Amino acid sequence: MCLNCGCGEYNERHKPTDITLDDLRAAADGHDMAVEEAADNIHQGARGLKQERKVS
């Protein structure tokens, strides 16, 4: 869905900066993990950075 915008079109890149399912799948495959696990790790990392006030 350009996974970052939430539009529901998982492999549509509306802008060059959008993250697609193919991007996430490639990242997961590169570490022999499931797509959902890779997404969870990204979410946990972003949450931790927010709690540390390193991102908004």
ABEGO torsion letter per residue (X at the ends): XGAAAGAGBAABBABAABBBAAAAAAAAAAAGBBAAAAAAAAAAAAAAAAAAGABX
